[in-house]
Amino acid sequence: MEREKPPLSVYAVILVSFDHALGPTVEWSYPASLAEHEALSQQINRNLPFLALPDGAHLKTEDYSYFHLFLPHLSTDSTIFGISCNRQIVSTDLINPGADVTRSTVQKAVVVLANQPVFGCIRDKLGVVTRALFAQRDFTDRSILEDFYHSLAASFKVGLGEGGGEVTMRLAEPTNEQTYPSSSASSTNGTVDSTLDPEQEARRLEALRIKKGKQKERSGEAAMYMGTNLRELIHHFRLKTLQLVKLLLLQRRIMFYGHPVESLCTYQYSLVSLIPCLLVNLEDSGSPMLAERSRKLSQPTSLQTSDRHSLLKYFGLPLDIFGQDSFFQPYLPLQQIDLLKASTYLVGTTNTIFQQQKDCKIDAIANIELATLELKDPKLASLIALTSADRKWMDELIEAVDSSWNEDDPSRPIGNKFLGSDDYLRREFENYVCSILSVVKYADYCENSRGGGPTLGNNESANASVAAFNEVFIQAFKTTHAFKLWDKHTDSVIFDLIDPRHPCEGRVSVVEDVGIWLSHGIKDLKLDETLSKSSESVWKLASSIRTDFAKRQAEYKEKSNAQIAAASLPKTAELATGAEAKTAGGDSNVDGEEKEGAKDHNSDHSAEPQPIPSRASSIATSFSSFFFGTNQNGETSTSTVPHTLPTAKTTRPMSVGSATTTPDPKNSSATAAVSPIQSFFRYS
């Protein structure tokens, strides 16, 4: 049988300060017996200061850190749960600075250690006390912390307001589920009734004890859930939320990364709360050496189907996720890096050094700032891949959250409706996990009964249900320590209690699935945020490119015109020389006429019709000439402008830009072939 939970209690209130020479240290603790116990004091001083004052705490005015400790001298077989609130103050504002104050700021944290993770109930009170302590501006006066300890201890005994602790209430008579003989003289406060025989009275008192135990259990569970925020988890990680749950069920090594520390821890506790009953059974999560629950676990023998807690307990929940060689640390400092040698864990950190250490063997990293899930082991992608039924089921939950999202209060849906609330989301995940377990039992039952005579099993329906959850994931889940322990202590036909099928099995079409996949894929890109942040930069860059291109184009045109003008100068000089020779007398005239006759002959010859190239050939020539400085025959072109279709007879003098012009060897430097694209990039 499972061990009974001790009543909610507070162990200590501790003040941690940051010493610029020694780092974080324990400055004060209450009760004083903690400091007097040498071995316990050493255990506390080893890690607690670094957990209470996390890396980067100085970057925020106020922040909270949640953490787990295993202190054998304080609790021999259970985890101790801690929460700290850290603040800082300018040293010049202190009334009594003290000799140890050597820097401009003083940083301290107030810590509460309890036997259960009731952080939601403690957080607000802790914040008020910490702010009041800093408002005193005198850290030598710690009376407010002593009063805080006694106030917490008293509230744990009489109740914590909105659930939690041992809430005192008048016990009602047994319900119809458990009726026992009674009389008008029977008492309802647990006193002995003389009208009943001893056996009947013992049964009545036992019923009252069970009733009171259930009330305590439910109130304590409500207190623990106060520190979670499932709506924000699903709104932030969306479909990846279910992948994180599958990683947790597979007992993989998961690391959360990001700032601030409080959000880092809250996301992890919210994820853990999605596994039924796991958040209220974290006694073994503080160290890989703790495994008390598995040693005392036994198969339940009674069931009340009308009672949810009885049903979940009979179903073997919670799964032993953080059992032997496994642990959960919401905030992990560098001083505890050796713990990452465990076979499975869930941790949070603000330091990237962990990701660079190969010895850590991290399987997946969830970035809370970017809402990304990075798989270090590529094989995990197929194990946690979502099926069409998974996507449909998650899409309905995401829609319920988004449609009721309230920016002013993300933890509560608009109108405080049940649909989309944390209780609604927790119930849906509870049904999902129970359906997985039921499907596995049903599939094993059908497999074991094959060929053994008539059974109630249906192999086809069992296989379809397994496929709806991802067959590869189911096979991997069956190899985990948590499943083997659960399978050993549960009934083989437990699937009779919960329908062995996926909640959305057979409810999604291919077209609908593609639409869901696309919509969430686009949502994950966060285009609105990206474009809003970068649109101004993009337009500035586009404007700069456009201006620069226009400038380069103008420079290129100017250079081309200069080259054409330079090439035309020798031709002008040649024509002027010919005119002077023509005006001279005698033999010079004859020679000139002969030369001109030869020129006319050549001109007539060149005026003969030339074959007109095709349009495709002309385009190819222009393209080749512009980009590569060659014509369609592969020869280097001297053209500095694109070619045009030639006419039958040229009516004007051919320029050096023409394809048929032969450059003058004497002016080869002026008419050198220059590709336009080469010229453009030369000046770019």
ABEGO torsion letter per residue (X at the ends): XBBBBBBBBBABBBBBBBBAAAEBBBABBOBAAAAABAAAAAAAAAAAAAAABBBGAAABABBBBBBBBBBAAABAABBBBBBBBBBBBBAAABABAEAABABABBBBBBBBBBABBBAAAAAAAAAAAAAAAAAAGBAABAAAAAAAAAAAAAAAAAEAGBEEEBBBBBBBBBBAABBBBBBAABBAAGBBBAABBAAAAAAAAAAAAAAAAAAAAAAAAAAAAAABBAAAAAAAAEAAAAAAAAAAAAGBBBBBBEOBAAAAAAAAAAAAAABBGAAABAAAAABAABAAAAAABBBBABBBAABAAAAAAAAGOBBBABBBGBBBBABBBAAAAAAAABABBBBBBABAAAAABAAAGBABBBBAAAGBBBBABAAAAAAABBBAAAAAAAAAAAAAAAAABBAABAABBBGGBABGBAAAAAAAAAAAAAAAAAAAAAAAAAAAABGAEBBABBAAAAAAAAAAAEAAAAAAAAABAAAAAAAAABBAAAAAABBBBBAABGABBAAAAAAAAAAAAAAAAGAAAAAAAAAAAAAAAAAAAAAAAAAAAAAAAAAAAAAAAAAAAAAAAAAAAAAAAAABBEAAAAAAAAAAAAAAAAAAAAABBBBBBBAAAAAAAAAAAAAAGBBAAGBBBABABBBBBBBABBABBBBAABAABBBBAAAAAAABBBBAAAAAAAAX
